[in-house]
Amino acid sequence: MTVRVPVQTQPLPTTRPVKKRTATPTPTPTTKKPTPTPTPTPSEKVNPYNPVDACNSNSNGSTGYSLLSSATYAGGSVHLLHSDSARAYCAVLLKAKSVGENTDVWLELQTLAGGKVTRTKRLPGRATYLFRNFVMSTDARCVRFSGGTAEGSTSGVWGQCGS
């Protein structure tokens, strides 16, 4: 004979177990140190002059200069111009560094005729923006220009030969 023993069963839960809530951590306020704004370095001034205007606004009243050749270097540029009406060459040094500051500069024009340098005109000086040099070209067959500042120098090749 079999005897049945009653088995006790647990009733099934009718609701989901509730998780115990924990407090959400609140962020601790931090004081952020202000970062200093970097001071911008002053950019190099731009030279407001151009070689054509520099030669055409010279003190001797000559006009009609047109650009023939240019050469650059770290401190600026040197330009050679000519005026048919003035029968003259004009060399201009335009500063690109230390613009607006009165610094040492130099500029040179040489003329060549018959295979010999017939004239050399070298001018040292001080300039804030530009420096000019004029050479009358009545006997010149070739012209060479050069110039510079403390930042360097440049020169052109012999040119305008036979013109």
DSSP file (Angstrom, degrees, kcal/mol; ACC not computed):
  #  RESIDUE AA STRUCTURE BP1 BP2  ACC     N-H-->O    O-->H-N    N-H-->O    O-->H-N    TCO  KAPPA ALPHA  PHI   PSI    X-CA   Y-CA   Z-CA
    1    1 A M              0   0    0      0, 0.0     2,-0.5     0, 0.0     0, 0.0   0.000 360.0 360.0 360.0 143.9    0.0    0.0    0.0
    2    2 A T        -     0   0    0      2,-0.0     2,-0.6     0, 0.0     0, 0.0  -0.849 360.0-151.5-108.1 136.9    1.3    3.4   -0.7
    3    3 A V        -     0   0    0     -2,-0.5     2,-0.6     2,-0.0     0, 0.0  -0.893  11.5-139.8-108.8 132.8    0.9    6.2    1.6
    4    4 A R        -     0   0    0     -2,-0.6    -2,-0.0     3,-0.0     0, 0.0  -0.789  10.3-158.2 -96.4 132.1    0.7    9.6    0.2
    5    5 A V        -     0   0    0     -2,-0.6     2,-0.2     0, 0.0    -2,-0.0  -0.914  24.9-119.0-107.3 127.4    2.5   12.2    2.1
    6    6 A P        -     0   0    0      0, 0.0     2,-0.5     0, 0.0    -2,-0.0  -0.442  25.2-146.2 -67.6 136.4    1.3   15.7    1.4
    7    7 A V        -     0   0    0     -2,-0.2     2,-0.5     2,-0.0    -3,-0.0  -0.860   8.3-138.0-103.2 130.8    4.0   17.9   -0.1
    8    8 A Q        -     0   0    0     -2,-0.5     2,-0.4     0, 0.0     0, 0.0  -0.755  21.7-167.6 -90.2 131.8    4.0   21.5    0.9
    9    9 A T        -     0   0    0     -2,-0.5     3,-0.0     3,-0.0    -2,-0.0  -0.893  20.9-120.1-118.2 148.8    4.6   23.8   -2.0
   10   10 A Q        -     0   0    0     -2,-0.4     2,-0.1     1,-0.1     0, 0.0  -0.642  33.7-111.4 -83.0 140.4    5.4   27.5   -1.9
   11   11 A P        -     0   0    0      0, 0.0    -1,-0.1     0, 0.0     3,-0.1  -0.484  36.5-108.2 -70.3 145.3    3.0   29.7   -3.6
   12   12 A L        -     0   0    0     -2,-0.1     2,-0.1     1,-0.1    -3,-0.0  -0.489  37.9-105.5 -71.9 139.5    4.4   31.3   -6.7
   13   13 A P        -     0   0    0      0, 0.0    -1,-0.1     0, 0.0     3,-0.0  -0.412  24.0-160.2 -67.7 142.5    5.1   35.0   -6.3
   14   14 A T  S    S+     0   0    0     -2,-0.1     2,-0.3     2,-0.1    -2,-0.0   0.562  73.2  48.1 -99.2 -11.3    2.6   37.2   -8.1
   15   15 A T  S    S-     0   0    0      3,-0.0     3,-0.1     0, 0.0     0, 0.0  -0.891  90.6-101.9-125.6 158.7    4.8   40.3   -8.2
   16   16 A R        -     0   0    0     -2,-0.3     2,-0.2     1,-0.1    -2,-0.1  -0.449  45.9 -97.5 -75.0 150.7    8.3   40.8   -9.2
   17   17 A P        -     0   0    0      0, 0.0     2,-0.5     0, 0.0    -1,-0.1  -0.489  39.1-126.6 -68.2 139.4   10.9   41.2   -6.5
   18   18 A V        -     0   0    0     -2,-0.2     2,-0.3    -3,-0.1    -3,-0.0  -0.735  17.3-133.1 -90.6 129.0   11.6   44.8   -5.8
   19   19 A K        -     0   0    0     -2,-0.5     2,-0.5     1,-0.1    -1,-0.0  -0.574  26.3-110.4 -79.6 144.3   15.2   45.8   -5.9
   20   20 A K        -     0   0    0     -2,-0.3     2,-0.3     1,-0.1    -1,-0.1  -0.614  35.3-128.9 -74.8 125.9   16.4   47.9   -3.1
   21   21 A R        -     0   0    0     -2,-0.5     2,-0.4     3,-0.0    -1,-0.1  -0.542  19.1-159.1 -80.7 139.0   17.0   51.4   -4.3
   22   22 A T        -     0   0    0     -2,-0.3     2,-0.1     3,-0.0    -1,-0.0  -0.878  31.3 -96.3-112.8 151.2   20.3   53.0   -3.5
   23   23 A A        -     0   0    0     -2,-0.4    -1,-0.0     1,-0.1     3,-0.0  -0.413  37.6-118.7 -67.1 135.2   20.8   56.7   -3.6
   24   24 A T        -     0   0    0     -2,-0.1     2,-0.2     1,-0.1    -1,-0.1  -0.600  33.4-115.0 -73.8 128.2   22.3   58.0   -6.8
   25   25 A P        -     0   0    0      0, 0.0    -1,-0.1     0, 0.0    -3,-0.0  -0.443  25.7-139.4 -67.3 134.6   25.6   59.7   -6.1
   26   26 A T        -     0   0    0     -2,-0.2     2,-0.0     1,-0.1    -3,-0.0  -0.769  26.7-105.8 -92.2 137.4   25.5   63.4   -6.8
   27   27 A P        -     0   0    0      0, 0.0    -1,-0.1     0, 0.0     3,-0.0  -0.349  30.9-120.1 -64.3 139.7   28.6   64.8   -8.4
   28   28 A T        -     0   0    0      1,-0.1     2,-0.1    -2,-0.0     0, 0.0  -0.672  32.7-113.4 -78.1 125.9   30.8   66.7   -6.1
   29   29 A P        -     0   0    0      0, 0.0     2,-0.4     0, 0.0    -1,-0.1  -0.388  34.5-160.5 -63.4 132.4   31.1   70.3   -7.5
   30   30 A T        -     0   0    0     -2,-0.1     2,-0.8    -3,-0.0     0, 0.0  -0.886  16.1-130.9-112.7 145.9   34.6   71.0   -8.5
   31   31 A T        -     0   0    0     -2,-0.4     2,-0.5     3,-0.0     0, 0.0  -0.855  23.6-147.9 -97.3 112.3   36.1   74.4   -9.0
   32   32 A K        -     0   0    0     -2,-0.8     3,-0.0     1,-0.1    -2,-0.0  -0.651  15.5-124.6 -82.9 128.6   37.8   74.4  -12.4
   33   33 A K        -     0   0    0     -2,-0.5     2,-0.2     1,-0.1    -1,-0.1  -0.538  30.6-113.5 -70.4 131.7   40.8   76.6  -12.5
   34   34 A P        -     0   0    0      0, 0.0    -1,-0.1     0, 0.0    -3,-0.0  -0.456  25.0-133.8 -67.6 135.6   40.4   79.1  -15.3
   35   35 A T        -     0   0    0     -2,-0.2     2,-0.1     1,-0.0    -3,-0.0  -0.775  25.1-116.4 -89.3 129.9   42.9   78.6  -18.0
   36   36 A P        -     0   0    0      0, 0.0    -1,-0.0     0, 0.0     3,-0.0  -0.382  24.7-117.6 -67.2 140.9   44.6   81.8  -19.1
   37   37 A T        -     0   0    0     -2,-0.1     2,-0.1     1,-0.1     0, 0.0  -0.653  35.9-113.9 -75.8 126.2   43.9   82.9  -22.6
   38   38 A P        -     0   0    0      0, 0.0    -1,-0.1     0, 0.0    -3,-0.0  -0.369  26.1-118.3 -64.8 138.2   47.3   83.0  -24.4
   39   39 A T        -     0   0    0     -2,-0.1     2,-0.1     1,-0.1     0, 0.0  -0.642  31.6-121.9 -75.3 122.5   48.3   86.4  -25.5
   40   40 A P        -     0   0    0      0, 0.0    -1,-0.1     0, 0.0     3,-0.0  -0.405  23.0-118.4 -67.3 140.3   48.6   86.4  -29.3
   41   41 A T        -     0   0    0      1,-0.1     2,-0.1    -2,-0.1     0, 0.0  -0.591  37.5-102.9 -74.6 137.0   52.0   87.4  -30.5
   42   42 A P        -     0   0    0      0, 0.0    -1,-0.1     0, 0.0     3,-0.1  -0.397  38.8-125.5 -63.7 130.5   51.7   90.5  -32.6
   43   43 A S        -     0   0    0     -2,-0.1     3,-0.1     1,-0.1     2,-0.1  -0.390  34.2 -87.7 -74.7 155.9   51.9   89.6  -36.2
   44   44 A E        -     0   0    0      1,-0.1    -1,-0.1    -2,-0.1    53,-0.1  -0.367  49.0-108.9 -62.6 136.6   54.4   91.2  -38.4
   45   45 A K        -     0   0    0     54,-0.3     2,-0.4    -3,-0.1    54,-0.2  -0.348  29.8-121.4 -64.5 148.5   53.2   94.5  -39.9
   46   46 A V        -     0   0    0     -3,-0.1    50,-0.1    53,-0.0    -1,-0.1  -0.793  23.5-118.5 -92.7 133.9   52.5   94.5  -43.6
   47   47 A N        -     0   0    0     -2,-0.4    82,-0.1    48,-0.2    47,-0.0  -0.602  20.1-157.8 -72.7 121.1   54.4   96.9  -45.7
   48   48 A P        +     0   0    0      0, 0.0     2,-0.2     0, 0.0    -1,-0.1   0.536  62.6  88.8 -79.5  -4.3   51.9   99.3  -47.2
   49   49 A Y        -     0   0    0     80,-0.1    -2,-0.1     4,-0.0     3,-0.0  -0.526  56.5-159.2 -95.4 159.0   54.2  100.3  -50.1
   50   50 A N     >  -     0   0    0     -2,-0.2     4,-2.1     1,-0.1     5,-0.1  -0.947  29.4-115.8-130.6 156.3   54.8   98.9  -53.5
   51   51 A P  H  > S+     0   0    0      0, 0.0     4,-2.1     0, 0.0     5,-0.2   0.851 109.9  53.9 -64.3 -36.7   57.8   99.4  -55.8
   52   52 A V  H  > S+     0   0    0      1,-0.2     4,-2.5     2,-0.2    13,-0.2   0.951 112.4  43.0 -64.4 -48.6   56.0  101.2  -58.6
   53   53 A D  H  > S+     0   0    0      1,-0.2     4,-1.4     2,-0.2    -1,-0.2   0.874 110.8  57.7 -64.1 -35.9   54.5  103.8  -56.3
   54   54 A A  H  < S+     0   0    0     -4,-2.1    -1,-0.2     1,-0.2    -2,-0.2   0.914 113.1  38.2 -62.1 -42.7   57.8  104.2  -54.5
   55   55 A C  H >< S+     0   0    0     -4,-2.1     3,-1.1     1,-0.2    -2,-0.2   0.878 115.4  52.5 -76.3 -37.4   59.7  105.1  -57.6
   56   56 A N  H 3< S+     0   0    0     -4,-2.5    -1,-0.2     1,-0.3    -2,-0.2   0.668 107.8  52.7 -74.2 -14.7   56.9  107.2  -59.2
   57   57 A S  T 3< S+     0   0    0     -4,-1.4    -1,-0.3    -5,-0.2    -2,-0.1  -0.023  82.4 136.6-107.3  30.9   56.6  109.3  -56.0
   58   58 A N    X   -     0   0    0     -3,-1.1     3,-1.1     4,-0.5    -3,-0.1  -0.229  66.9-109.7 -76.5 168.3   60.2  110.2  -55.8
   59   59 A S  T 3  S+     0   0    0      1,-0.2    -1,-0.1     2,-0.1    -3,-0.0   0.657 109.9  64.5 -75.1 -16.6   61.5  113.7  -55.0
   60   60 A N  T 3  S-     0   0    0      2,-0.1    -1,-0.2     1,-0.0    -2,-0.0   0.430 106.7-118.5 -90.9   4.7   62.9  114.5  -58.4
   61   61 A G    <   +     0   0    0     -3,-1.1     2,-0.1     1,-0.2    -2,-0.1   0.460  61.0 147.8  81.6  -0.2   59.4  114.3  -60.1
   62   62 A S        +     0   0    0     -7,-0.1    -4,-0.5    24,-0.1     2,-0.2  -0.439  18.5 171.3 -70.6 141.9   60.2  111.5  -62.4
   63   63 A T        +     0   0    0     -2,-0.1    23,-0.3     1,-0.1    22,-0.2  -0.773  41.4  74.7-135.8-177.0   57.2  109.2  -63.2
   64   64 A G        +     0   0    0      1,-0.3    20,-0.5    -2,-0.2     2,-0.3   0.672  57.1 159.9  84.5  17.9   56.5  106.3  -65.6
   65   65 A Y        -     0   0    0    -13,-0.2     2,-0.4    18,-0.2    -1,-0.3  -0.544  17.3-170.6 -75.2 136.5   58.5  103.7  -63.8
   66   66 A S  E     -A   82   0A   0     16,-2.2    16,-2.0    -2,-0.3     2,-0.2  -0.959  29.0-101.5-127.0 148.7   57.6  100.1  -64.6
   67   67 A L  E     +A   81   0A   0     -2,-0.4    14,-0.2    14,-0.2     3,-0.1  -0.474  38.8 168.1 -73.3 130.0   58.8   97.0  -62.8
   68   68 A L  E     -     0   0A   0     12,-3.2     2,-0.3     1,-0.4    13,-0.2   0.770  62.8  -7.0-105.2 -42.7   61.5   95.0  -64.6
   69   69 A S  E     -A   80   0A   0     11,-1.6    11,-3.0    90,-0.0    -1,-0.4  -0.993  53.8-163.7-157.7 153.5   62.7   92.5  -62.0
   70   70 A S  E     -A   79   0A   0     -2,-0.3     2,-0.3     9,-0.2     9,-0.2  -0.980   1.9-172.4-141.1 152.7   62.4   91.5  -58.3
   71   71 A A  E     -A   78   0A   0      7,-2.4     7,-3.1    -2,-0.3     2,-0.3  -0.990  12.4-153.0-144.2 140.7   64.3   89.3  -55.9
   72   72 A T  E     +A   77   0A   0     -2,-0.3     2,-0.3     5,-0.2     5,-0.2  -0.742  13.8 173.8-114.2 161.8   63.2   88.3  -52.3
   73   73 A Y  E >   -A   76   0A   0      3,-2.6     3,-1.4    -2,-0.3    79,-0.1  -0.893  52.7 -81.0-151.1 177.1   65.1   87.4  -49.1
   74   74 A A  T 3  S+     0   0    0     -2,-0.3    78,-0.1     1,-0.3     3,-0.1   0.789 126.5  44.2 -58.5 -30.5   64.1   86.7  -45.5
   75   75 A G  T 3  S-     0   0    0      1,-0.1    21,-3.1    21,-0.1    22,-1.6   0.505 126.0 -65.9 -96.1  -3.7   63.9   90.4  -44.6
   76   76 A G  E <   -AB  73  95A   0     -3,-1.4    -3,-2.6    19,-0.3     2,-0.3  -0.979  59.1 -68.5 159.2-145.2   62.0   91.7  -47.7
   77   77 A S  E     -AB  72  94A   0     17,-2.2    17,-2.9    -2,-0.3     2,-0.4  -0.988  21.9-145.3-149.5 154.4   62.4   92.2  -51.4
   78   78 A V  E     -AB  71  93A   0     -7,-3.1    -7,-2.4    -2,-0.3     2,-0.4  -0.975  20.0-166.8-123.9 138.3   64.4   94.3  -53.8
   79   79 A H  E     -AB  70  92A   0     13,-2.6    13,-2.1    -2,-0.4     2,-0.5  -0.948  13.2-148.5-130.6 144.4   62.9   95.5  -57.1
   80   80 A L  E     +AB  69  91A   0    -11,-3.0   -12,-3.2    -2,-0.4   -11,-1.6  -0.958  22.9 175.4-113.3 128.5   64.4   97.1  -60.3
   81   81 A L  E     -AB  67  90A   0      9,-2.9     9,-2.4    -2,-0.5     2,-0.3  -0.876  12.6-155.5-128.3 160.8   62.3   99.5  -62.3
   82   82 A H  E     -AB  66  89A   0    -16,-2.0   -16,-2.2    -2,-0.3     2,-0.5  -0.996   5.6-158.8-139.4 144.7   62.9  101.7  -65.3
   83   83 A S  E  >> - B   0  88A   0      5,-2.3     5,-1.4    -2,-0.3     4,-1.2  -0.981   3.5-164.5-121.9 118.6   61.4  104.9  -66.7
   84   84 A D  T  45S+     0   0    0    -20,-0.5    -1,-0.1    -2,-0.5     3,-0.1   0.911  93.6  50.9 -64.8 -41.3   61.8  105.7  -70.4
   85   85 A S  T  45S+     0   0    0      1,-0.2    -1,-0.2   -22,-0.2   -21,-0.1   0.876 117.8  37.5 -67.2 -35.9   60.8  109.3  -69.9
   86   86 A A  T  45S-     0   0    0    -23,-0.3    -1,-0.2     2,-0.2    -2,-0.2   0.603  97.8-139.6 -87.0 -11.9   63.3  109.8  -67.0
   87   87 A R  T  <5 +     0   0    0     -4,-1.2    50,-2.2     1,-0.2     2,-0.3   0.928  63.6 117.4  49.4  49.1   65.9  107.6  -68.7
   88   88 A A  E   < -BC  83 136A   0     -5,-1.4    -5,-2.3    48,-0.2     2,-0.3  -0.982  61.4-134.2-145.2 152.7   66.7  106.2  -65.3
   89   89 A Y  E     -BC  82 135A   0     46,-2.5    46,-2.0    -2,-0.3     2,-0.4  -0.788  19.1-160.1-100.5 151.2   66.6  103.0  -63.3
   90   90 A C  E     -BC  81 134A   0     -9,-2.4    -9,-2.9    -2,-0.3     2,-0.4  -0.999   2.2-162.5-132.5 130.7   65.2  102.9  -59.8
   91   91 A A  E     -BC  80 133A   0     42,-2.8    42,-1.9    -2,-0.4     2,-0.4  -0.933   9.9-169.9-111.3 138.9   65.9  100.2  -57.2
   92   92 A V  E     -BC  79 132A   0    -13,-2.1   -13,-2.6    -2,-0.4     2,-0.5  -0.994  12.9-157.0-131.4 132.8   63.6   99.8  -54.2
   93   93 A L  E     -BC  78 131A   0     38,-2.7    38,-1.7    -2,-0.4     2,-0.5  -0.952  12.2-165.7-105.0 123.0   64.1   97.7  -51.1
   94   94 A L  E     -BC  77 130A   0    -17,-2.9   -17,-2.2    -2,-0.5    36,-0.2  -0.950  16.2-134.4-109.6 123.6   60.8   96.9  -49.4
   95   95 A K  E     +B   76   0A   0     34,-2.6   -19,-0.3    -2,-0.5   -48,-0.2  -0.519  26.8 174.3 -77.1 141.4   61.1   95.6  -45.8
   96   96 A A  S    S+     0   0    0    -21,-3.1     2,-0.3    -2,-0.2     3,-0.3   0.510  71.2  53.8-115.7 -18.5   59.0   92.5  -44.8
   97   97 A K  S    S+     0   0    0    -22,-1.6     3,-0.1     1,-0.2    -1,-0.1  -0.885 115.2  12.8-115.2 149.3   60.6   92.2  -41.3
   98   98 A S  S >  S-     0   0    0     -2,-0.3     3,-1.9     1,-0.2    -1,-0.2   0.845  84.4-175.8  54.6  35.5   60.8   94.9  -38.7
   99   99 A V  T 3   +     0   0    0     -3,-0.3   -54,-0.3     1,-0.3    30,-0.2  -0.435  67.6  19.4 -65.1 132.5   58.3   96.9  -40.8
  100  100 A G  T 3  S+     0   0    0     28,-3.0     2,-0.4     1,-0.3    -1,-0.3   0.275 102.0 108.9  89.5 -10.7   57.8  100.4  -39.3
  101  101 A E  S <  S-     0   0    0     -3,-1.9     2,-1.1    27,-0.5    -1,-0.3  -0.818  77.1-118.8 -99.5 139.5   61.0  100.2  -37.3
  102  102 A N        +     0   0    0     -2,-0.4     2,-0.3    -3,-0.1    26,-0.2  -0.649  53.0 158.5 -79.4 100.9   64.0  102.3  -38.3
  103  103 A T  E     -D  127   0B   0     24,-2.3    24,-2.4    -2,-1.1     2,-0.2  -0.785  46.2 -84.4-124.2 165.1   66.6   99.7  -39.1
  104  104 A D  E     +D  126   0B   0     -2,-0.3    46,-0.5    22,-0.2     2,-0.3  -0.463  51.8 166.4 -69.9 137.1   69.8   99.6  -41.2
  105  105 A V  E     -DE 125 149B   0     20,-2.7    20,-2.4    -2,-0.2     2,-0.3  -0.921  17.0-161.4-141.1 165.1   69.4   98.8  -44.9
  106  106 A W  E     -DE 124 148B   0     42,-1.8    42,-2.1    -2,-0.3     2,-0.3  -0.988   4.0-173.3-150.0 154.1   71.5   99.0  -48.0
  107  107 A L  E     -DE 123 147B   0     16,-1.7    16,-3.2    -2,-0.3     2,-0.4  -0.995   4.6-168.9-148.2 140.1   70.8   99.1  -51.7
  108  108 A E  E     -DE 122 146B   0     38,-3.1    38,-2.0    -2,-0.3     2,-0.4  -0.996   7.5-171.7-138.2 138.5   73.1   99.0  -54.7
  109  109 A L  E     -DE 121 145B   0     12,-2.0    12,-3.0    -2,-0.4     2,-0.4  -0.990   9.6-172.9-123.1 136.6   72.8   99.6  -58.4
  110  110 A Q  E     -DE 120 144B   0     34,-2.5    34,-2.2    -2,-0.4     2,-0.4  -0.980   7.6-156.2-127.8 143.2   75.5   98.8  -60.9
  111  111 A T  E     -DE 119 143B   0      8,-2.5     7,-2.1    -2,-0.4     8,-1.2  -0.902   6.1-159.4-116.4 150.6   75.7   99.6  -64.6
  112  112 A L  E     +DE 117 142B   0     30,-2.3    29,-2.2    -2,-0.4    30,-1.6  -0.994  15.6 165.2-131.7 131.4   77.8   97.8  -67.2
  113  113 A A  E >  S+D  116   0B   0      3,-2.6     3,-1.8    -2,-0.4    27,-0.1  -0.990  70.3   5.6-145.0 138.7   78.9   99.0  -70.6
  114  114 A G  T 3  S-     0   0    0     -2,-0.3     3,-0.1     1,-0.3    -1,-0.1   0.803 129.5 -60.7  60.7  29.2   81.5   97.6  -72.9
  115  115 A G  T 3  S+     0   0    0      1,-0.2     2,-0.4     0, 0.0    -1,-0.3   0.524 118.0 101.8  78.3   4.8   82.0   94.6  -70.5
  116  116 A K  E <  S-D  113   0B   0     -3,-1.8    -3,-2.6     0, 0.0     2,-0.6  -0.938  80.9-110.6-124.3 144.9   83.1   96.9  -67.6
  117  117 A V  E     -D  112   0B   0     -2,-0.4    -5,-0.3    -5,-0.2     3,-0.1  -0.611  35.8-179.2 -69.1 120.0   81.2   98.1  -64.6
  118  118 A T  E     +     0   0B   0     -7,-2.1     2,-0.3    -2,-0.6    -6,-0.2   0.692  62.0  14.7 -97.9 -21.7   80.8  101.8  -65.4
  119  119 A R  E     -D  111   0B   0     -8,-1.2    -8,-2.5     2,-0.0     2,-0.4  -0.962  53.4-173.2-156.5 135.7   79.0  102.9  -62.3
  120  120 A T  E     -D  110   0B   0     -2,-0.3     2,-0.5   -10,-0.2   -10,-0.2  -0.995   5.2-176.2-128.1 126.1   78.3  101.6  -58.8
  121  121 A K  E     +D  109   0B   0    -12,-3.0   -12,-2.0    -2,-0.4     2,-0.5  -0.916   7.4 176.1-124.9 104.7   76.0  103.4  -56.5
  122  122 A R  E     -D  108   0B   0     -2,-0.5   -14,-0.2   -14,-0.2    -2,-0.1  -0.935   6.4-171.0-112.0 126.5   75.7  101.8  -53.1
  123  123 A L  E     -D  107   0B   0    -16,-3.2   -16,-1.7    -2,-0.5     2,-0.3  -0.949   5.1-168.7-120.3 114.1   73.7  103.5  -50.5
  124  124 A P  E     +D  106   0B   0      0, 0.0     2,-0.3     0, 0.0   -18,-0.2  -0.665  31.9 126.3 -87.0 157.1   73.6  102.5  -46.8
  125  125 A G  E     -D  105   0B   0    -20,-2.4   -20,-2.7    -2,-0.3     2,-0.4  -0.966  54.1 -85.8-177.4-165.4   71.0  104.0  -44.7
  126  126 A R  E     +D  104   0B   0     -2,-0.3     2,-0.3   -22,-0.3   -22,-0.2  -0.980  39.7 174.1-128.9 142.6   68.1  103.5  -42.3
  127  127 A A  E     -D  103   0B   0    -24,-2.4   -24,-2.3    -2,-0.4     4,-0.1  -0.992  30.6-160.4-148.6 153.1   64.5  102.9  -43.2
  128  128 A T  S    S-     0   0    0     -2,-0.3   -28,-3.0     2,-0.3   -27,-0.5   0.767  94.6  -8.3 -99.3 -36.7   61.2  102.1  -41.7
  129  129 A Y  S    S+     0   0    0      1,-0.4   -34,-2.6   -30,-0.2     2,-0.3   0.659 124.6   2.9-127.4 -48.2   59.4  100.7  -44.8
  130  130 A L  E     -C   94   0A   0    -36,-0.2    -1,-0.4   -76,-0.0     2,-0.3  -0.934  46.9-153.8-146.3 164.7   61.3  101.3  -48.0
  131  131 A F  E     -C   93   0A   0    -38,-1.7   -38,-2.7    -2,-0.3     2,-0.3  -0.991  15.7-157.9-143.9 133.6   64.6  102.6  -49.4
  132  132 A R  E     -C   92   0A   0     -2,-0.3     2,-0.3   -40,-0.2   -40,-0.2  -0.802   9.9-175.8-117.1 155.6   65.2  103.9  -52.9
  133  133 A N  E     -C   91   0A   0    -42,-1.9   -42,-2.8    -2,-0.3     2,-0.4  -0.965   9.2-160.8-147.9 129.5   68.2  104.3  -55.2
  134  134 A F  E     -C   90   0A   0     -2,-0.3     2,-0.4   -44,-0.2   -44,-0.2  -0.897   7.4-176.9-115.1 143.3   68.3  106.0  -58.6
  135  135 A V  E     -C   89   0A   0    -46,-2.0   -46,-2.5    -2,-0.4     2,-0.2  -0.988  26.9-128.7-135.4 126.8   70.9  105.7  -61.3
  136  136 A M  E     -C   88   0A   0     -2,-0.4     3,-0.3   -48,-0.2   -48,-0.2  -0.547  19.3-155.9 -70.6 140.2   70.8  107.6  -64.6
  137  137 A S        +     0   0    0    -50,-2.2     3,-0.5    -2,-0.2   -49,-0.1   0.005  49.6 125.0-113.6  29.5   71.1  105.2  -67.4
  138  138 A T  S    S+     0   0    0      1,-0.2    -1,-0.2   -51,-0.2   -50,-0.1   0.873  90.8  23.1 -60.2 -37.7   72.5  107.2  -70.3
  139  139 A D  S    S+     0   0    0     -3,-0.3    -1,-0.2   -26,-0.0     2,-0.2   0.402  96.4 118.9-107.2   3.0   75.5  104.9  -70.8
  140  140 A A        +     0   0    0     -3,-0.5   -27,-0.2     1,-0.2     3,-0.1  -0.493  26.8 168.0 -78.9 135.1   74.2  101.7  -69.3
  141  141 A R  S    S+     0   0    0    -29,-2.2    21,-0.9     1,-0.4    22,-0.6   0.614  76.1  22.9-108.6 -27.3   73.8   98.6  -71.3
  142  142 A C  E     -E  112   0B   0    -30,-1.6   -30,-2.3    19,-0.2    -1,-0.4  -0.984  67.5-161.7-139.5 149.5   73.3   96.2  -68.4
  143  143 A V  E     -EF 111 159B   0     16,-2.7    16,-2.4    -2,-0.3     2,-0.4  -0.987   4.4-172.8-133.9 142.0   72.0   96.8  -64.8
  144  144 A R  E     -E  110   0B   0    -34,-2.2   -34,-2.5    -2,-0.4     2,-0.3  -0.996   7.6-165.1-133.0 141.5   72.3   94.8  -61.7
  145  145 A F  E     +E  109   0B   0     -2,-0.4    11,-3.2    12,-0.2     2,-0.3  -0.908  11.4 166.4-125.0 152.8   70.6   95.5  -58.3
  146  146 A S  E     +EG 108 155B   0    -38,-2.0   -38,-3.1    -2,-0.3     2,-0.3  -0.975   4.2 154.9-156.5 161.4   71.1   94.2  -54.8
  147  147 A G  E     +EG 107 154B   0      7,-2.3     7,-2.4    -2,-0.3     2,-0.3  -0.977   6.0 166.3-176.6 169.4   70.1   95.1  -51.3
  148  148 A G  E     -EG 106 153B   0    -42,-2.1   -42,-1.8    -2,-0.3     5,-0.2  -0.994  20.1-138.9-177.7 178.7   69.5   93.9  -47.8
  149  149 A T  E >   -EG 105 152B   0      3,-2.5     3,-1.5    -2,-0.3   -44,-0.2  -0.671  57.9 -71.6-137.5-170.3   68.9   94.3  -44.1
  150  150 A A  T 3  S+     0   0    0    -46,-0.5     3,-0.1     1,-0.3   -45,-0.1   0.754 128.3  62.9 -63.2 -22.8   70.1   92.6  -41.0
  151  151 A E  T 3  S-     0   0    0      1,-0.2     2,-0.3   -54,-0.1    -1,-0.3   0.568 121.8 -76.8 -80.0  -8.7   67.9   89.6  -41.9
  152  152 A G  E <   -G  149   0B   0     -3,-1.5    -3,-2.5   -78,-0.1     2,-0.3  -0.929  44.9-108.6 144.3-168.4   69.8   88.9  -45.1
  153  153 A S  E     -G  148   0B   0     -2,-0.3     2,-0.3    -5,-0.2    -5,-0.2  -0.948  16.8-165.2-153.9 170.5   70.3   90.2  -48.7
  154  154 A T  E     -G  147   0B   0     -7,-2.4    -7,-2.3    -2,-0.3     2,-0.3  -0.964   3.0-162.5-153.5 165.8   69.6   89.4  -52.3
  155  155 A S  E     -G  146   0B   0     -2,-0.3    -9,-0.3    -9,-0.2     2,-0.2  -0.990  15.5-128.5-151.2 156.9   70.6   90.5  -55.8
  156  156 A G        -     0   0    0    -11,-3.2     2,-0.1    -2,-0.3     3,-0.1  -0.572  31.7-106.6 -96.7 167.1   69.5   90.3  -59.3
  157  157 A V        -     0   0    0     -2,-0.2   -12,-0.2     1,-0.1     2,-0.2  -0.448  52.5 -75.0 -84.6 165.7   71.5   89.1  -62.3
  158  158 A W  S    S+     0   0    0     -2,-0.1     2,-0.3   -14,-0.1   -14,-0.2  -0.452  73.1 160.8 -59.0 129.5   72.8   91.4  -64.9
  159  159 A G  B     +F  143   0B   0    -16,-2.4   -16,-2.7    -2,-0.2     3,-0.1  -0.859  36.0  52.5-145.8 178.2   69.8   92.3  -67.0
  160  160 A Q    >   +     0   0    0     -2,-0.3     3,-1.5     1,-0.2     2,-0.3   0.703  68.5 167.1  62.6  23.1   68.3   94.8  -69.4
  161  161 A C  T 3   +     0   0    0      1,-0.3    -1,-0.2     2,-0.1   -19,-0.2  -0.501  63.8  11.5 -71.3 130.2   71.4   94.3  -71.6
  162  162 A G  T 3         0   0    0    -21,-0.9    -1,-0.3    -2,-0.3   -20,-0.1   0.521 360.0 360.0  82.8   5.6   71.0   95.8  -75.1
  163  163 A S    <         0   0    0     -3,-1.5    -2,-0.1   -22,-0.6   -22,-0.1   0.470 360.0 360.0 -95.6 360.0   67.8   97.6  -74.2
